[in-house]
């Protein structure tokens, strides 16, 4: 694409007046990989760029635009004028009730002589609505040649706990933060999957207030054997850390494959958690509380699964087979 942000009339499909807006001026090096994030509370919309396979130079960023005027209001560049620092999370940025914005950031450009975590690269960051930096932390990630975040932070707050976030990192760790103390470092780091430069442990978990569980699509068995490939449900414990509640094994174990096989992000609705197995080409449904298997999509999906939102009593599944699949619930 051309790194532009478009606004379309929902009735006609025509471009709205004043749009499109430019996100980046060098689309051959700066790639819009993440979803847009709209905040209806203030009418602001956020767009992020990553790189084209880390081809130097690139200027990863998050931009904020006014939806009323299409004006670019501010930008935040994690590597502060140096090449690098893309934002790769499928879901884009996350926004809390105070309108603060949370991102998990990719690596810097090491061909310039900078380390992977130069500036705010490989940090979890909290920004104000117009992208002023409020807090950031590099979580001392396990050694890797490409230990960046390909994640959107999941925001949640369990009873009796401070507001928290969880983010998946390509090193195979899930990092958990108190959102009121991000600069102080993670509350917990969980090695759920082997580290992989191919980017298998990416995406975002889902949290259910009804079950007090955080659901993580896990592509591979952990080095310790504690966490298995499939879907892992983690319970928020009295000390606000996460502990294993249940897990279900399904789909391919990515560590045995020669190609990327990330899981699609889970979705929770009406007491059921839905999870895709990526290159396994199936979507599964489990009781959100107990983990009991309820259903799977069988052979109807013939491509890698990506997302499975639940809308108006239907499960929608996007796939590499070029079809949007809809299942009645």
C-alpha positions as CSV (number, residue, x, y, z in Angstrom):
1,X,0.0,0.0,0.0
2,X,0.9,3.7,0.1
3,X,0.9,4.1,4.0
4,X,-2.3,6.1,3.9
5,X,-5.2,6.2,6.3
6,X,-8.6,6.3,4.6
7,X,-12.0,7.2,5.8
8,X,-15.0,5.8,3.9
9,X,-18.7,6.7,4.0
10,X,-20.4,3.6,5.4
11,X,-23.5,4.1,3.1
12,X,-21.7,4.6,-0.2
13,X,-18.1,3.5,0.3
14,X,-16.9,6.9,-1.0
15,X,-13.8,8.5,0.5
16,X,-14.8,11.1,3.1
17,X,-13.8,14.7,2.6
18,X,-10.3,15.6,3.6
19,X,-9.1,12.0,3.5
20,X,-6.8,10.0,3.0
21,X,-4.2,11.1,5.5
22,X,-0.5,10.1,5.1
23,X,0.9,7.9,7.8
24,X,4.5,7.5,6.4
25,X,6.1,8.9,3.3
26,X,8.3,5.9,2.4
27,X,5.9,2.9,2.1
28,X,8.7,0.7,0.6
29,X,10.4,0.8,4.0
30,X,7.6,1.5,6.4
31,X,4.8,-1.0,6.5
32,X,1.4,-0.7,8.2
33,X,1.1,-4.1,9.7
34,X,-1.1,-3.4,12.7
35,X,-4.8,-2.7,12.9
36,X,-6.0,0.8,13.5
37,X,-7.2,1.7,17.0
38,X,-10.1,4.2,17.4
39,X,-11.0,5.8,20.6
40,X,-14.7,7.0,20.5
41,X,-14.2,8.9,23.8
42,X,-12.0,11.6,22.2
43,X,-12.4,10.9,18.4
44,X,-8.7,10.0,18.0
45,X,-7.5,7.2,15.8
46,X,-4.0,5.6,16.0
47,X,-2.0,4.0,13.2
48,X,1.4,2.3,13.5
49,X,4.2,1.3,11.1
50,X,6.7,-1.5,11.2
51,X,9.3,-2.4,8.6
52,X,9.5,-4.3,5.4
53,X,11.4,-7.3,6.8
54,X,13.8,-5.0,8.6
55,X,15.1,-3.6,5.4
56,X,17.1,-0.5,6.4
57,X,16.3,2.3,7.0
58,X,12.8,2.3,8.5
59,X,11.2,4.7,11.0
60,X,8.7,2.7,13.1
61,X,6.1,4.9,14.8
62,X,2.7,5.4,16.2
63,X,0.7,8.3,14.7
64,X,-2.5,9.9,16.1
65,X,-5.0,11.6,13.9
66,X,-8.2,13.6,14.5
67,X,-11.1,11.8,12.9
68,X,-13.0,15.1,12.6
69,X,-10.3,16.9,10.5
70,X,-7.9,14.1,9.3
71,X,-5.1,16.1,10.8
72,X,-2.0,14.4,12.1
73,X,-1.7,15.5,15.7
74,X,1.4,13.8,16.9
75,X,3.9,10.9,16.3
76,X,6.0,8.8,18.7
77,X,9.2,7.3,17.2
78,X,10.6,4.7,19.6
79,X,14.1,4.9,18.2
80,X,14.2,8.7,18.4
81,X,15.4,9.6,14.9
82,X,17.4,6.4,14.4
83,X,16.3,3.5,12.1
84,X,14.2,0.9,13.7
85,X,11.5,0.5,16.3
86,X,8.5,-0.9,14.4
87,X,5.1,-1.7,16.0
88,X,3.9,-5.2,14.9
89,X,1.0,-6.1,17.1
90,X,-2.0,-7.4,15.1
91,X,-4.4,-5.4,17.2
92,X,-2.4,-2.1,17.0
93,X,-2.4,-0.1,20.3
94,X,-4.5,-0.6,23.4
95,X,-6.4,2.2,25.2
96,X,-7.5,2.3,28.8
97,X,-10.4,4.1,30.5
98,X,-8.1,7.2,31.0
99,X,-7.4,7.4,27.3
100,X,-3.8,6.3,27.8
101,X,-2.3,4.3,25.0
102,X,-0.1,1.2,25.3
103,X,2.2,-0.4,22.8
104,X,4.8,-3.1,22.6
105,X,7.7,-2.2,20.4
106,X,9.9,-4.0,17.9
107,X,13.7,-4.0,17.6
108,X,16.0,-1.3,16.5
109,X,18.1,-1.4,13.3
110,X,21.3,-3.2,14.3
111,X,23.0,-2.5,10.9
112,X,23.5,1.1,12.1
113,X,25.6,-0.2,15.0
114,X,22.9,0.3,17.6
115,X,21.8,-2.5,19.9
116,X,18.4,-4.2,19.4
117,X,16.9,-2.3,22.3
118,X,18.2,1.1,21.3
119,X,16.0,4.0,22.6
120,X,12.6,2.5,23.4
121,X,13.0,-0.5,21.0
122,X,11.8,-3.7,22.6
123,X,10.1,-1.8,25.3
124,X,6.5,-1.8,26.6
125,X,5.4,1.8,26.6
126,X,2.5,3.9,28.1
127,X,1.7,7.1,26.1
128,X,-0.8,9.9,26.7
129,X,-3.7,10.4,24.2
130,X,-1.5,12.6,22.0
131,X,1.5,10.3,22.4
132,X,3.5,12.0,25.2
133,X,5.7,9.3,26.8
134,X,4.4,8.5,30.3
135,X,6.4,5.3,31.1
136,X,8.5,2.7,29.4
137,X,10.4,-0.4,30.3
138,X,12.8,-2.9,28.6
139,X,12.0,-6.2,30.4
140,X,15.5,-7.8,30.1
141,X,14.4,-10.2,27.5
142,X,16.1,-13.6,27.1
143,X,19.1,-13.6,24.7
144,X,18.0,-13.8,21.1
145,X,19.0,-12.4,17.7
146,X,15.5,-11.0,17.3
147,X,13.8,-10.7,20.7
148,X,11.3,-8.0,19.8
149,X,7.6,-7.7,20.4
150,X,5.1,-8.7,17.8
151,X,2.3,-8.0,20.2
152,X,-0.6,-5.8,21.2
153,X,-0.8,-5.5,25.0
154,X,-3.8,-7.0,26.6
155,X,-5.3,-4.8,29.3
156,X,-7.1,-6.3,32.2
157,X,-7.9,-5.8,35.9
158,X,-8.7,-8.7,38.2
159,X,-10.6,-8.1,41.5
160,X,-8.3,-6.9,44.2
161,X,-5.4,-6.1,41.8
162,X,-4.0,-3.0,40.2
163,X,-4.7,-2.6,36.4
164,X,-2.4,-4.9,34.5
165,X,-1.2,-5.7,31.0
166,X,0.2,-8.8,29.4
167,X,2.2,-9.0,26.2
168,X,3.7,-11.8,24.1
169,X,7.4,-11.6,23.0
170,X,9.2,-13.5,20.2
171,X,11.6,-14.8,22.8
172,X,8.7,-17.0,24.0
173,X,8.0,-15.1,27.2
174,X,4.7,-13.5,28.4
175,X,5.5,-10.3,30.3
176,X,3.0,-9.1,32.9
177,X,3.0,-5.5,34.2
178,X,1.2,-3.4,36.8
179,X,0.0,-0.6,34.5
180,X,0.5,1.9,37.3
181,X,4.2,1.0,37.6
182,X,5.5,0.1,34.1
183,X,8.8,1.9,34.6
184,X,9.5,-0.4,37.5
185,X,9.6,-3.5,35.3
186,X,7.4,-6.6,34.9
187,X,5.5,-8.1,37.8
188,X,6.1,-11.5,36.1
189,X,7.9,-13.1,33.2
190,X,6.6,-16.5,32.1
191,X,8.6,-18.7,29.6
192,X,5.6,-20.2,27.7
193,X,7.3,-21.1,24.4
194,X,10.8,-21.5,22.9
195,X,12.3,-18.3,21.5
196,X,12.0,-18.1,17.8
197,X,13.3,-15.5,15.3
198,X,10.5,-16.6,13.0
199,X,7.9,-15.0,15.3
200,X,5.7,-17.8,16.5
201,X,4.9,-16.4,20.0
202,X,3.1,-13.2,18.7
203,X,-0.4,-11.7,18.9
204,X,-2.4,-11.1,22.0
205,X,-4.1,-13.0,24.8
206,X,-7.8,-12.6,25.8
207,X,-9.0,-11.9,29.3
208,X,-12.5,-12.8,30.7
209,X,-13.7,-11.0,33.8
210,X,-16.3,-13.8,34.2
211,X,-13.7,-16.5,34.7
212,X,-10.7,-14.3,35.8
213,X,-8.6,-16.2,33.3
214,X,-6.2,-15.0,30.6
215,X,-6.2,-17.2,27.5
216,X,-3.0,-17.5,25.5
217,X,-2.6,-19.2,22.1
218,X,0.6,-21.1,22.5
219,X,2.4,-22.2,19.3
220,X,5.0,-24.6,20.9
221,X,5.6,-26.6,24.1
222,X,7.7,-24.6,26.6
223,X,11.3,-25.7,27.2
224,X,10.3,-26.8,30.8
225,X,7.3,-28.8,29.5
226,X,4.9,-26.9,31.7
227,X,3.0,-25.1,29.0
228,X,1.9,-27.1,25.9
229,X,1.1,-26.0,22.4
230,X,-2.6,-25.2,22.0
231,X,-4.6,-23.0,24.3
232,X,-3.3,-22.1,27.8
233,X,-5.6,-20.6,30.4
234,X,-3.8,-18.7,33.2
235,X,-5.7,-17.7,36.4
236,X,-5.0,-14.4,38.2
237,X,-3.9,-15.5,41.7
238,X,-4.3,-13.6,45.0
239,X,-0.9,-11.9,44.6
240,X,-2.0,-10.8,41.1
241,X,0.5,-13.1,39.3
242,X,-0.7,-15.7,36.8
243,X,-0.8,-19.4,37.4
244,X,-1.8,-22.3,35.2
245,X,-5.5,-23.1,35.4
246,X,-5.9,-25.5,32.4
247,X,-4.6,-26.1,28.9
248,X,-5.7,-27.9,25.8
249,X,-3.4,-29.4,23.2
250,X,-4.4,-29.1,19.6
251,X,-2.9,-28.1,16.2
252,X,0.8,-28.2,15.2
253,X,3.7,-27.8,17.6
254,X,5.5,-24.9,15.8
255,X,8.9,-25.9,17.2
256,X,8.8,-29.0,15.0
257,X,8.1,-27.1,11.8
258,X,10.4,-25.3,9.3
259,X,8.0,-22.4,8.7
260,X,6.1,-19.8,10.8
261,X,3.0,-21.1,12.6
262,X,1.7,-18.5,15.1
263,X,-1.7,-19.0,16.7
264,X,-4.6,-16.7,16.0
265,X,-5.6,-14.6,19.0
266,X,-8.3,-16.2,21.2
267,X,-11.8,-14.7,21.6
268,X,-14.2,-15.1,24.5
269,X,-17.9,-14.8,24.3
270,X,-20.8,-16.2,26.4
271,X,-18.7,-18.6,28.4
272,X,-16.9,-20.0,25.4
273,X,-13.3,-19.4,24.3
274,X,-12.5,-19.8,20.6
275,X,-9.0,-20.4,19.4
276,X,-7.5,-21.0,16.0
277,X,-4.4,-23.2,15.4
278,X,-2.9,-21.2,12.6
279,X,-1.5,-23.4,10.0
280,X,-3.5,-26.3,11.4
281,X,-6.5,-24.7,9.6
282,X,-9.0,-25.3,12.4
283,X,-10.8,-23.2,15.0
284,X,-11.7,-24.8,18.3
285,X,-14.2,-23.9,21.0
286,X,-13.8,-24.7,24.7
287,X,-15.7,-24.1,27.9
288,X,-14.1,-20.9,29.1
289,X,-14.1,-22.0,32.8
290,X,-13.2,-25.7,32.6
291,X,-11.4,-26.0,29.2
292,X,-13.8,-28.8,28.1
293,X,-13.8,-29.1,24.3
294,X,-17.1,-28.1,22.8
295,X,-16.6,-28.0,19.0
296,X,-14.1,-27.6,16.1
297,X,-14.5,-26.4,12.6
298,X,-13.6,-29.7,10.9
299,X,-12.4,-29.6,7.3
300,X,-14.3,-26.5,6.2
301,X,-11.4,-24.1,6.5
302,X,-8.6,-24.8,4.0
303,X,-6.1,-22.1,4.8
304,X,-4.2,-20.7,7.9
305,X,-6.6,-19.1,10.4
306,X,-6.1,-15.5,11.6
307,X,-8.9,-14.2,13.7
308,X,-12.2,-15.4,15.0
309,X,-14.4,-12.6,16.4
310,X,-17.9,-13.4,17.7
311,X,-20.5,-10.9,16.4
312,X,-24.3,-11.0,16.7
313,X,-24.4,-14.8,17.4
314,X,-22.0,-15.7,14.7
315,X,-18.3,-16.8,14.7
316,X,-16.4,-15.2,11.9
317,X,-13.1,-16.7,10.8
318,X,-10.6,-15.1,8.4
319,X,-8.2,-17.4,6.6
320,X,-5.5,-17.6,4.0
321,X,-8.0,-19.6,1.8
322,X,-9.4,-16.3,0.8
323,X,-12.8,-16.9,2.4
324,X,-14.5,-15.3,5.4
325,X,-16.1,-18.2,7.1
326,X,-19.3,-17.6,9.3
327,X,-20.6,-20.2,11.8
328,X,-23.9,-19.9,13.7
329,X,-23.6,-20.3,17.4
